[in-house]
């Protein structure tokens, strides 16, 4: 079964006040590169990174890899990114359709603590019952990204409007889905402000200490 992935990286960063994906969690480790590296390790194919047309893509570099080499992923510029996340999702789905994936995982570039273990768990649950419409991540009563959508949902993803993303599909009783719940709420932190960035740096530092 072919499961592709859409990495949404076309946000406006308005609340941050600057291009947030290039900001570093630690020297040489950009916020935007973290989730992409985890996706790479899980073998999602095809994989596209949806960006704004004017994004210089500097955040794609990770100093732990050979300098000057961009990750080998398709880059999909979204001219309508200013219209909200729905446009980015549509651009990503349309970019992957020619390769006919059976499902796609949608991940956010500003969730740097989503790791391969979590992603592989979502895939495992989907493969156990590939007839479901989606498999979402969750903590508490909240369900959201990263989320795997069955190809039966592709037309609906392309019809989304505004900046709410695909949440309305997850909340609708019309679709059958599963939610993989995790106790670690911090794993789903999305970073929009300077305060959240400082908190993320502390979490990253603690993770590195625990890994030693």
C-alpha positions in Angstrom: 0.0 0.0 0.0 1.3 3.4 -1.0 1.0 6.1 1.7 2.2 9.5 0.6 2.7 12.6 2.8 2.0 16.3 2.6 4.2 18.5 4.8 2.4 21.8 5.3 4.9 24.6 5.4 3.1 27.6 3.8 1.9 29.4 6.9 2.2 33.2 7.2 4.0 33.3 10.6 2.0 36.4 11.5 2.0 35.7 15.3 5.7 35.0 15.3 6.5 38.2 13.4 9.1 36.5 11.2 9.6 33.4 9.2 9.3 30.8 12.0 10.4 27.7 10.2 13.9 29.0 9.9 14.1 29.7 13.7 16.3 27.2 15.5 15.5 24.9 18.4 19.3 24.5 18.9 22.3 25.5 16.8 21.9 24.1 13.3 18.4 22.6 13.9 15.6 24.6 12.4 12.0 24.2 13.5 10.8 23.4 10.0 13.5 20.7 9.3 12.6 18.5 12.3 9.3 17.1 11.2 10.5 16.6 7.7 13.4 14.5 8.9 11.0 12.3 10.8 8.8 11.8 7.7 11.9 10.9 5.7 12.8 8.2 8.2 9.3 6.6 7.9 9.6 6.1 4.1 6.4 8.0 3.1 6.2 8.1 -0.7 5.4 10.3 -2.5 6.2 13.2 -0.2 5.6 16.9 -1.0 6.4 20.0 1.0 3.9 22.8 0.4 5.5 26.2 0.7 4.8 29.8 -0.2 6.2 30.8 -3.6 8.6 33.3 -2.1 10.0 31.0 0.5 13.8 30.8 0.1 13.7 27.3 1.7 16.7 27.9 4.0 15.0 26.1 6.8 15.2 22.8 4.8 18.9 22.6 5.6 20.0 20.6 8.6 23.7 20.9 9.6 23.8 17.3 10.5 23.4 16.5 6.8 25.8 17.5 4.0 25.7 21.2 3.5 24.3 22.5 0.2 22.0 19.5 -0.4 18.3 19.9 -0.1 16.2 16.9 1.0 15.0 15.0 -2.0 11.4 15.8 -1.8 9.0 17.5 -4.2 8.5 21.1 -3.4 5.0 22.4 -4.2 4.5 26.2 -4.1 1.0 27.3 -3.2 0.1 30.6 -4.8 -3.1 30.8 -2.7 -1.4 30.1 0.7 -2.6 33.5 2.0 -6.2 32.1 1.7 -5.6 29.6 4.6 -4.5 26.1 5.2 -7.2 24.6 3.0 -5.4 25.9 -0.1 -2.1 24.3 1.0 -3.9 21.0 1.6 -5.5 21.2 -1.9 -2.1 22.0 -3.5 -0.5 19.0 -1.7 -3.3 16.6 -2.6 -3.3 17.7 -6.3 0.5 17.4 -6.4 0.4 13.7 -5.2 -2.6 12.5 -7.3 -0.6 11.6 -10.4 1.2 9.0 -8.3 -2.1 7.5 -7.1 -1.4 7.0 -3.4 -3.8 4.9 -1.4 -3.7 7.4 1.4 -1.8 10.5 2.5 -0.5 11.6 5.9 -0.8 15.4 6.5 1.7 16.9 8.9 2.4 20.4 10.0 5.9 22.0 9.8 5.4 23.9 13.0 5.0 20.7 15.1 8.7 19.8 15.6 8.2 17.2 18.2 6.1 14.8 16.1 8.5 11.8 15.8 8.8 8.6 13.8 7.4 6.5 16.5 4.1 8.4 16.5 4.0 8.5 12.7 4.6 4.7 12.4 1.8 4.1 15.0 -0.6 6.0 12.8 0.4 3.9 9.8 0.1 0.7 11.7 -3.5 1.5 12.8 -4.4 2.5 9.3 -3.0 -0.7 7.8 -5.0 -2.7 10.4 -8.2 -1.3 8.9 -7.5 0.4 5.5 -11.3 1.0 5.0 -11.4 3.8 7.6 -11.7 7.3 6.2 -8.9 8.6 8.5 -6.6 7.9 11.4 -5.8 11.0 13.5 -3.6 11.8 16.4 -5.1 12.8 19.7 -4.6 13.8 23.3 -7.5 14.4 25.7 -10.6 15.2 23.7 -8.7 16.8 20.8 -8.1 15.0 17.5 -5.9 16.6 14.8 -2.7 16.3 12.8 -0.7 14.5 11.9 -3.6 12.5 10.3 -3.8 9.9 7.6 -6.6 10.3 5.1 -7.9 7.5 2.9 -7.9 8.2 -0.8 -11.7 8.2 -0.6 -11.3 11.5 1.2 -9.2 13.3 -1.4 -12.1 15.0 -3.1 -13.3 16.3 0.2 -9.8 17.6 1.1 -9.8 19.5 -2.1 -13.1 21.2 -1.3 -12.0 22.6 2.1 -12.1 26.3 2.6 -10.5 28.8 4.9 -7.8 28.3 7.6 -9.5 25.5 9.7 -7.7 22.8 7.8 -9.3 19.4 7.8 -10.7 19.6 11.4 -14.3 19.7 10.3 -13.9 16.4 8.5 -12.6 14.9 11.8 -15.5 16.3 13.7 -18.2 15.2 11.2 -20.2 12.0 12.0 -20.4 11.3 8.3 -16.9 9.7 8.2 -15.5 6.8 10.0 -12.2 7.3 11.6 -9.9 6.3 14.4 -7.9 8.4 16.9 -4.6 7.3 18.3 -4.4 9.0 21.6 -1.1 9.9 23.4 -0.5 11.1 26.9 2.4 13.4 25.9 0.5 16.6 24.9 3.8 18.4 24.3 4.5 16.1 21.3 1.7 18.0 19.4 2.8 21.6 20.3 2.5 23.9 17.3 4.8 26.9 17.6 3.2 30.2 16.7 4.7 32.7 19.2 8.1 33.7 20.7 6.9 32.3 24.0 6.1 29.0 22.5 9.4 28.9 20.8 11.3 29.4 24.0 9.2 26.6 25.6 10.1 24.4 22.6 13.8 25.1 23.0 13.6 23.9 26.6 11.7 20.8 25.6 14.3 20.0 22.9 17.2 20.5 25.4 15.6 18.2 27.9 15.0 15.6 25.2 18.6 15.6 24.3 19.6 15.2 27.9 17.2 12.3 28.3 18.7 10.6 25.2 22.2 10.5 26.6 
